[in-house]
Amino acid sequence: MKKLFLFLIILIFSFSCKKAEASAEELAISAVKLPAKKMEESSTVFDKSDSPEINQRVVEQKIIKTGNIRFESNNLEQTYSQILTAVKKHHIIVQNDTEGKDYNSVFRRLVVRVPSKNFDLFLNDISKGVTYFDNKEISSQDVTEEYIDIAARLKTKKVLEARYLELLKKANKVSEMLEIEVQLSAVREEIEAKEGQLRYMQSQISMSTITIEFYKTVANEGGATISYGAKIWNAIKSGFNEISNFFITLLSIWPFLIILAVVVHFIRKRFKKKTQ
C-alpha cells in the first residue's frame, strides 16, 4: 500500500513538472506577439534589479578637458620649437597646424590632442617665458552622469537582444521568426549607436583638446601707420578701379551688346505692328 501511495506521488509530481515546462514554453513563444515597448519595459525592470550592485561600485569620474590660449611671442620659431619639444615629451598629437598674417601681425595656430593625465604638465611647459596671455581659457566638463546613463541603456539593450535571441530559438512559425528578426534588427541598431556614443565620449575623455595661438606684431609696409585720410583715399581709388574694370568688361563684350540691341529693336518693332 505504501509503495502504491509513493508511486502516485511521483506520478503526480512528474505530471506537474511537465505541465509547468509546457506553460513556460507557451509563455515564451507568446511573448513574441508583445510590442517592442513592453519588451523594453520588462528588460528595464530586470536591469533595475542590478542597480544596487552598480551603485555600490566606485564610479570613476569622467571629465572632458579643453583649453584655448593665445599670447604674443618675440620669436615665432623659438616658441614653435619649444612647443614641439613639449609635444614629443608628453606624447601629443598635432591635429592641425596653421600659420598666416593678419593686418599687423604674423601668427601660428596649433590644435593638439593631449593625454588627459599630461594636460597640466603640457600647459606648464608651453607657458614658460610667456609674460601674459591675451586669452587663456581652460574648461572641464563632467560627463560622468551622461556616460553612466548611456552605458546603462546599452546594457539594457543587450539584455533585450539576448531575450530576442532566446525567443528566436524557440519560435516555430515563420511569422514569429520574421517579427522577432525585425525587433532584433532595431535593437542592434540602437546598440551600435550607443556604442559609438561611448567610444566618442571615451576619446574626448582620454585625449583633451588644446588650441594654441601665438603671434608677433609687425610694422606696416614702409614702417608707417596708415592714417584715416589715407584709408579713405585708398577706398576711393579702389572704387574708381572697380568702375574702370566694369567699362573694360563692357568693351570686351561689345559684339554681344550690338546683337542684343538689334534683337530688342526687332521684337519691339514686331510688337508695334501687331498692336496696330
C-alpha positions as CSV (number, residue, x, y, z in Angstrom):
1,M,0.0,0.0,0.0
2,K,2.8,2.3,0.9
3,K,4.5,1.5,-2.4
4,L,1.4,2.4,-4.3
5,F,1.0,5.7,-2.5
6,L,4.6,6.6,-3.2
7,F,4.2,5.7,-6.9
8,L,1.1,8.0,-7.2
9,I,3.0,10.9,-5.6
10,I,5.9,10.5,-8.1
11,L,3.5,10.3,-11.0
12,I,1.6,13.5,-9.9
13,F,4.9,15.4,-9.4
14,S,6.2,14.3,-12.8
15,F,2.9,15.4,-14.5
16,S,3.1,18.8,-12.7
17,C,6.7,19.5,-13.9
18,K,5.8,18.7,-17.5
19,K,2.8,21.0,-17.3
20,A,4.9,23.8,-15.9
21,E,7.5,23.4,-18.6
22,A,4.9,23.4,-21.3
23,S,3.3,26.6,-19.8
24,A,6.7,28.3,-19.7
25,E,7.4,27.5,-23.3
26,E,4.0,28.8,-24.4
27,L,4.6,32.0,-22.5
28,A,8.0,32.5,-24.2
29,I,6.5,32.0,-27.6
30,S,3.5,34.2,-26.9
31,A,5.9,37.0,-25.8
32,V,6.9,37.3,-29.5
33,K,3.5,39.0,-30.0
34,L,4.1,41.6,-27.4
35,P,5.0,45.1,-28.7
36,A,8.7,46.0,-28.5
37,K,7.8,48.7,-26.0
38,K,6.6,46.2,-23.5
39,M,9.6,44.0,-24.0
40,E,11.9,47.0,-23.4
41,E,9.9,47.9,-20.2
42,S,10.3,44.3,-18.9
43,S,14.0,44.4,-19.6
44,T,14.3,47.7,-17.9
45,V,12.7,46.3,-14.8
46,F,15.1,43.4,-15.0
47,D,18.0,45.8,-15.2
48,K,16.9,47.8,-12.2
49,S,17.3,44.7,-10.1
50,D,21.0,45.0,-10.6
51,S,21.1,48.7,-9.8
52,P,22.0,48.3,-6.1
53,E,25.2,46.4,-7.1
54,I,26.0,49.1,-9.6
55,N,25.5,51.9,-7.0
56,Q,27.9,50.1,-4.6
57,R,30.7,50.3,-7.1
58,V,33.2,53.2,-7.1
59,V,32.3,55.3,-10.2
60,E,35.3,56.7,-12.0
61,Q,34.7,60.4,-12.8
62,K,34.5,61.2,-16.5
63,I,35.9,64.7,-17.3
64,I,36.4,66.3,-20.7
65,K,39.0,69.0,-20.6
66,T,39.6,71.7,-23.3
67,G,42.0,74.6,-23.5
68,N,42.3,77.7,-25.6
69,I,45.3,80.0,-25.2
70,R,46.7,83.0,-27.1
71,F,49.8,85.0,-26.4
72,E,52.4,87.3,-28.1
73,S,55.9,86.0,-28.9
74,N,59.1,87.9,-29.8
75,N,60.4,84.9,-31.7
76,L,57.9,82.7,-33.5
77,E,60.5,80.0,-34.5
78,Q,61.8,79.7,-31.0
79,T,58.3,79.4,-29.5
80,Y,57.3,76.9,-32.1
81,S,60.4,74.8,-31.3
82,Q,59.6,75.0,-27.6
83,I,56.1,73.7,-28.3
84,L,57.3,70.8,-30.5
85,T,59.7,69.8,-27.7
86,A,56.7,69.6,-25.3
87,V,54.7,67.7,-27.9
88,K,57.3,65.0,-28.1
89,K,57.8,64.9,-24.3
90,H,54.1,64.4,-23.5
91,H,53.1,62.2,-26.5
92,I,50.9,64.9,-28.1
93,I,49.1,64.5,-31.4
94,V,49.2,67.6,-33.6
95,Q,45.7,67.7,-35.2
96,N,46.1,71.0,-37.1
97,D,48.9,73.4,-37.8
98,T,48.1,76.8,-39.4
99,E,50.2,79.9,-40.0
100,G,49.3,83.2,-41.6
101,K,49.4,87.0,-41.4
102,D,46.8,89.5,-40.1
103,Y,46.8,93.3,-40.6
104,N,49.7,93.9,-38.2
105,S,50.8,90.5,-37.0
106,V,52.2,87.1,-38.1
107,F,50.7,84.2,-36.3
108,R,50.7,80.4,-35.9
109,R,47.9,78.3,-34.6
110,L,48.1,74.7,-33.4
111,V,45.3,72.3,-32.4
112,V,46.6,69.4,-30.4
113,R,45.2,66.3,-28.6
114,V,46.8,65.8,-25.2
115,P,46.5,62.7,-23.0
116,S,44.4,63.9,-20.1
117,K,46.9,62.9,-17.5
118,N,49.5,65.2,-19.2
119,F,47.2,68.2,-19.6
120,D,48.5,70.4,-16.9
121,L,52.2,69.4,-17.4
122,F,52.0,70.3,-21.1
123,L,50.4,73.6,-20.4
124,N,53.1,74.5,-17.9
125,D,55.8,73.6,-20.5
126,I,54.4,75.7,-23.3
127,S,53.7,78.6,-21.0
128,K,57.3,79.1,-20.0
129,G,58.6,82.5,-21.0
130,V,55.1,83.9,-21.6
131,T,54.7,87.3,-19.9
132,Y,50.9,87.4,-20.1
133,F,48.2,85.7,-22.1
134,D,45.8,87.6,-24.4
135,N,43.4,84.7,-23.7
136,K,43.7,81.6,-21.6
137,E,40.5,79.6,-21.2
138,I,40.6,76.1,-19.6
139,S,37.3,74.3,-19.2
140,S,36.4,70.9,-17.6
141,Q,33.1,69.2,-18.4
142,D,31.9,66.5,-16.1
143,V,30.1,63.9,-18.2
144,T,30.0,61.1,-15.6
145,E,26.2,61.0,-15.3
146,E,25.7,61.1,-19.1
147,Y,28.3,58.3,-19.6
148,I,26.7,56.1,-16.9
149,D,23.3,56.7,-18.4
150,I,24.4,55.6,-21.9
151,A,26.3,52.6,-20.5
152,A,23.2,51.6,-18.5
153,R,20.9,51.9,-21.6
154,L,23.4,50.0,-23.6
155,K,23.3,47.2,-21.1
156,T,19.5,47.1,-21.1
157,K,19.5,46.9,-24.9
158,K,22.0,44.0,-24.8
159,V,19.7,42.1,-22.3
160,L,16.8,42.7,-24.6
161,E,18.9,41.4,-27.6
162,A,19.7,38.3,-25.6
163,R,16.0,37.7,-24.9
164,Y,15.0,38.1,-28.5
165,L,17.7,35.6,-29.5
166,E,16.3,33.1,-27.0
167,L,12.8,33.7,-28.4
168,L,14.1,33.2,-31.9
169,K,15.5,29.8,-31.0
170,K,12.1,28.7,-29.6
171,A,9.9,30.2,-32.4
172,N,8.3,27.6,-34.7
173,K,6.3,29.7,-37.1
174,V,7.9,31.7,-39.9
175,S,5.7,34.8,-39.0
176,E,7.1,34.7,-35.4
177,M,10.6,34.4,-36.7
178,L,10.2,37.4,-39.0
179,E,8.7,39.5,-36.3
180,I,11.5,38.7,-33.9
181,E,14.1,39.5,-36.6
182,V,12.5,42.9,-37.2
183,Q,12.7,43.8,-33.4
184,L,16.2,42.3,-33.2
185,S,17.4,44.4,-36.0
186,A,16.1,47.6,-34.4
187,V,17.7,46.7,-31.1
188,R,21.0,46.0,-32.7
189,E,20.9,49.4,-34.4
190,E,20.4,51.1,-31.1
191,I,23.2,49.1,-29.6
192,E,25.6,50.2,-32.3
193,A,24.6,53.8,-31.9
194,K,25.1,53.8,-28.2
195,E,28.4,52.0,-28.5
196,G,29.5,54.7,-30.9
197,Q,28.5,57.4,-28.4
198,L,30.5,55.8,-25.7
199,R,33.6,55.4,-28.0
200,Y,33.4,59.1,-28.9
201,M,33.0,60.2,-25.2
202,Q,35.8,58.0,-24.1
203,S,38.0,59.5,-26.9
204,Q,37.2,63.0,-25.6
205,I,37.8,62.0,-22.0
206,S,41.2,60.3,-22.6
207,M,42.5,62.9,-25.0
208,S,41.9,66.6,-24.3
209,T,41.9,69.3,-27.0
210,I,44.1,72.4,-26.7
211,T,44.2,75.3,-29.2
212,I,47.4,77.3,-29.1
213,E,47.8,80.6,-31.0
214,F,50.9,82.7,-30.7
215,Y,51.8,85.8,-32.8
216,K,54.3,88.5,-33.4
217,T,53.4,92.1,-34.1
218,V,55.0,93.5,-37.3
219,A,55.1,97.0,-38.8
220,N,53.1,98.0,-41.9
221,E,54.8,98.3,-45.2
222,G,57.1,101.3,-45.2
223,G,57.2,101.3,-41.4
224,A,54.4,103.9,-41.1
225,T,50.9,103.7,-39.8
226,I,48.2,104.3,-42.4
227,S,46.2,107.4,-41.5
228,Y,42.4,107.6,-41.6
229,G,42.6,110.0,-44.6
230,A,44.9,107.6,-46.5
231,K,42.4,104.8,-45.9
232,I,39.6,107.0,-47.4
233,W,41.7,107.8,-50.4
234,N,42.6,104.1,-50.9
235,A,38.9,103.3,-50.8
236,I,38.1,106.0,-53.5
237,K,40.9,104.6,-55.7
238,S,39.6,101.1,-55.2
239,G,36.1,102.2,-56.3
240,F,37.5,104.0,-59.3
241,N,39.4,100.9,-60.3
242,E,36.3,98.8,-60.0
243,I,34.4,101.2,-62.3
244,S,37.2,101.1,-64.8
245,N,37.2,97.4,-64.8
246,F,33.4,97.4,-65.4
247,F,33.7,99.5,-68.5
248,I,36.7,97.5,-69.8
249,T,34.5,94.4,-69.4
250,L,31.7,96.0,-71.4
251,L,34.1,96.9,-74.2
252,S,35.3,93.3,-74.3
253,I,31.7,92.1,-75.0
254,W,30.6,94.8,-77.4
255,P,29.6,92.4,-80.2
256,F,27.1,90.7,-78.0
257,L,25.7,94.1,-76.9
258,I,25.1,95.1,-80.5
259,I,23.4,91.7,-81.3
260,L,21.2,92.2,-78.2
261,A,20.3,95.7,-79.2
262,V,19.3,94.5,-82.7
263,V,17.2,91.7,-81.3
264,V,15.4,94.0,-78.9
265,H,14.7,96.5,-81.6
266,F,13.3,93.8,-83.9
267,I,11.0,92.5,-81.1
268,R,9.7,95.9,-80.3
269,K,9.0,96.7,-84.0
270,R,7.1,93.5,-84.4
271,F,5.1,94.1,-81.3
272,K,4.0,97.6,-82.5
273,K,2.8,96.1,-85.9
274,K,0.6,93.6,-84.0
275,T,-0.9,96.3,-81.8
276,Q,-1.8,98.4,-84.9
